[in-house]
């Protein structure tokens, strides 16, 4: 269920109308956090803009300049490699508006160095936002106020869950939740493939594996129990699960996952 606090009919402008931007648009409109009349978008890709218009009945504009003049909040959702061009267009027209960036590898200080007065908040979302199960980490820029972060958090809770982190930790966030969906897909697939090798068809195995991952995650988030407590609850001493637990604990899975997260973090750090 979405939340609807902190929004005083602010007009929100999206620079970029791709998949992640559309996920956010859909979440805020369907939850009632913002009306479609208060959502504006610009994208150099006219097809993406037309799709957003069709899906959400938002306002579409033909330039960044027109968009910024029309809104209270600017959300940058372009590809990271075009950020310099975007900032050049925003430089003289943004003023002290709240600017939200969802671009990977782009520090708040880079945006602030060009948009001197802007209140910048950085967000690291992930792709499960497309099904309203996203994980968004929020970083406060040097000029952003606490109410700006409250607004961003309130908005993003309509596409999943949020945490607030210091930007110095954002590369760890990238490794765990930004890239993490790919790692979970890999593990889900491996479990399904293992079942297929034992004689059950892959489609059934994949459903068993994916739904079990979903249900297990939901129990962990909603029951307030630790991973160890949940493992104990499933495990009968000397039983089937205990055998599987022993295999995992005697393997190098911990070292593999440590390296996976560490190397991913290091790559994110290099990009940022």
C-alpha positions in Angstrom: 0.0 0.0 0.0 1.4 3.4 -1.0 1.7 6.4 1.3 0.3 9.8 0.7 2.1 12.2 3.0 4.3 15.3 2.3 2.7 16.0 -1.0 1.1 19.4 -1.2 0.1 19.1 -4.8 3.7 19.6 -6.0 4.2 19.4 -9.7 6.8 16.7 -10.5 8.8 16.8 -13.8 10.6 13.8 -15.2 13.6 14.3 -17.4 13.5 10.9 -19.1 10.4 8.7 -19.4 12.0 5.3 -19.6 11.1 2.2 -17.6 12.3 3.3 -14.2 10.7 6.7 -14.6 7.5 5.1 -15.7 7.5 2.8 -12.7 7.7 5.8 -10.4 5.0 7.7 -12.4 2.7 4.7 -12.2 3.3 4.3 -8.5 2.7 7.9 -7.5 -0.4 8.2 -9.7 -2.1 4.9 -8.8 -1.5 5.5 -5.1 -3.0 9.0 -5.2 0.3 10.6 -4.1 0.1 12.8 -7.2 -2.5 13.3 -9.9 -1.6 12.8 -13.5 -2.2 16.5 -14.0 0.7 17.2 -11.7 3.1 14.9 -13.5 5.2 16.3 -16.4 7.8 14.6 -18.6 10.3 15.3 -21.3 12.3 12.7 -23.2 14.4 13.0 -26.4 12.9 9.6 -27.2 9.4 10.5 -28.5 8.2 6.9 -28.4 9.0 6.6 -24.7 7.2 9.9 -24.1 4.1 8.8 -26.1 4.0 5.5 -24.1 4.1 7.4 -20.8 1.4 9.8 -22.0 -0.8 6.9 -23.1 -0.3 4.9 -19.9 -0.7 7.6 -17.4 -2.3 10.6 -19.1 0.5 12.9 -18.0 1.7 16.2 -19.4 4.4 15.9 -22.0 6.7 18.7 -23.0 9.1 19.4 -25.8 12.1 20.7 -23.9 13.8 20.6 -20.5 13.4 24.4 -20.3 9.6 24.1 -20.6 9.5 21.3 -18.1 11.5 23.1 -15.4 9.3 26.2 -15.7 6.2 24.0 -15.2 7.2 22.1 -12.1 8.2 22.3 -8.4 10.4 19.1 -8.4 12.7 17.9 -11.1 13.5 14.2 -11.3 16.5 13.2 -13.6 15.9 9.8 -15.0 18.1 9.8 -18.1 21.1 7.6 -19.0 24.1 8.5 -16.8 26.3 9.2 -19.8 24.2 12.2 -20.8 24.2 13.9 -17.4 26.7 16.7 -18.5 24.3 17.7 -21.3 21.3 17.6 -19.0 23.1 19.7 -16.3 24.1 22.2 -18.9 20.5 22.8 -19.9 19.4 22.9 -16.2 22.2 25.3 -15.1 20.4 28.6 -15.4 16.8 27.6 -14.9 16.6 25.3 -11.9 17.2 27.8 -9.1 16.6 26.3 -5.6 14.2 23.6 -6.8 14.3 20.1 -5.4 16.3 18.0 -7.9 16.1 14.2 -7.5 18.6 12.0 -9.4 18.2 8.3 -10.0 21.3 8.0 -12.0 23.9 5.4 -11.1 27.4 6.6 -10.6 26.5 10.3 -10.5 27.4 12.0 -7.1 25.3 14.7 -5.6 28.3 17.0 -5.5 28.6 16.7 -9.3 25.1 17.9 -9.7 25.5 20.6 -7.0 28.7 21.8 -8.7 26.6 22.9 -11.7 23.2 23.6 -10.1 24.6 25.7 -7.3 21.3 26.5 -5.5 19.4 23.2 -6.1 18.4 21.0 -3.2 19.7 17.6 -4.5 18.6 14.2 -3.3 20.1 11.1 -4.9 18.2 7.8 -5.2 19.4 4.3 -6.0 16.3 2.3 -7.1 16.2 -1.2 -8.5 14.2 -3.0 -11.2 11.6 -4.7 -8.9 10.1 -1.2 -8.7 8.4 -2.3 -12.0 6.2 -4.6 -9.9 6.0 -2.2 -6.9 8.5 -4.2 -4.9 11.5 -1.9 -5.4 14.2 -1.1 -2.9 15.2 2.5 -3.0 18.2 4.0 -1.1 18.0 7.8 -0.5 21.0 10.1 -0.1 20.7 13.7 1.0 22.7 16.3 -0.8 24.5 19.1 1.0 21.7 21.7 0.4 18.7 19.4 0.7 16.5 19.8 3.8 15.0 17.1 5.9 11.5 17.8 4.4 13.0 17.2 1.0 14.1 13.8 2.0 10.7 13.2 3.6 9.0 14.1 0.3 11.3 11.8 -1.7 10.8 8.9 0.7 7.0 9.4 0.7 7.0 9.4 -3.1 9.2 6.3 -3.5 7.3 4.2 -0.9 4.7 3.9 -3.6 7.0 1.6 -5.6 8.4 -0.5 -2.7 10.5 0.1 0.3 13.1 2.8 1.2 16.1 3.3 3.3 18.1 6.4 4.0 21.9 6.1 3.7 24.9 8.3 3.6 26.2 8.8 0.1 29.6 7.4 1.1 27.8 4.0 1.5 26.0 4.1 -1.8 28.3 1.7 -3.6 27.5 -1.0 -1.1 23.8 -0.3 -1.7 24.5 -0.7 -5.4 26.1 -4.1 -4.9 23.3 -5.4 -2.6 20.1 -4.0 -4.0 21.0 -2.3 -7.3 22.7 -5.3 -8.8 21.2 -7.8 -6.3 18.2 -8.7 -8.4 20.5 -10.3 -11.0 22.2 -12.3 -8.4 18.9 -13.6 -7.0 17.7 -14.5 -10.5 20.8 -16.5 -10.9 20.3 -18.4 -7.6 16.6 -19.0 -8.4 17.6 -20.4 -11.8 20.3 -22.6 -10.3 17.8 -24.2 -7.9 15.3 -24.7 -10.7 18.0 -26.3 -12.8 19.0 -28.6 -10.0 15.4 -29.8 -9.7 15.2 -30.3 -13.5 18.4 -32.5 -13.4 16.6 -34.7 -10.8 13.6 -35.3 -13.2 11.0 -32.5 -12.7 10.3 -30.2 -15.6 12.0 -26.8 -15.6 8.9 -24.6 -15.7 7.5 -26.3 -12.5 10.9 -26.1 -10.8 11.2 -22.4 -11.7 7.8 -21.7 -10.2 8.7 -23.6 -7.0 12.0 -21.8 -6.7 10.8 -18.2 -7.5 7.7 -18.4 -5.3 9.7 -19.9 -2.4 12.2 -17.0 -2.7 9.3 -14.5 -2.7 7.6 -16.1 0.2 10.8 -16.4 2.2 11.7 -12.8 1.7 8.2 -11.7 2.7 8.4 -13.7 5.9 11.7 -12.1 6.8 10.4 -8.6 6.2 7.0 -9.0 7.9 7.6 -11.4 10.8 10.5 -9.5 12.5 12.5 -12.7 12.9 16.2 -13.0 12.1 17.5 -15.2 9.3 18.8 -17.7 11.9 15.4 -17.9 13.6 13.7 -18.5 10.3 16.2 -21.2 9.3 15.7 -22.9 12.7 11.9 -22.8 12.2 12.2 -24.7 8.9 14.8 -27.2 10.0 14.0 -30.4 11.8 17.2 -31.8 13.4 18.4 -34.7 11.3 15.8 -34.0 8.6 15.9 -33.0 4.9 16.5 -29.3 5.4 19.3 -30.0 7.9 21.1 -32.1 5.3 20.9 -29.2 2.8 22.0 -26.7 5.4 25.1 -28.8 6.1 25.9 -28.8 2.4 25.7 -25.0 2.2 27.6 -24.4 5.4 30.4 -26.8 4.4 30.7 -25.1 0.9 32.4 -21.9 -0.1 29.1 -20.1 -0.7 29.9 -17.4 1.9 33.3 -16.6 0.2 31.6 -16.6 -3.2 28.9 -14.1 -2.1 31.5 -12.0 -0.2 33.5 -11.7 -3.4 30.4 -11.1 -5.5 29.3 -8.1 -3.4 32.8 -6.8 -2.9 33.7 -6.8 -6.6 30.4 -5.3 -7.6 30.9 -2.5 -5.0 34.4 -1.9 -6.3 33.1 -1.5 -9.8 30.4 0.9 -8.7 33.0 2.9 -6.8 35.2 3.1 -10.0 32.2 4.3 -12.1 31.2 6.9 -9.5 
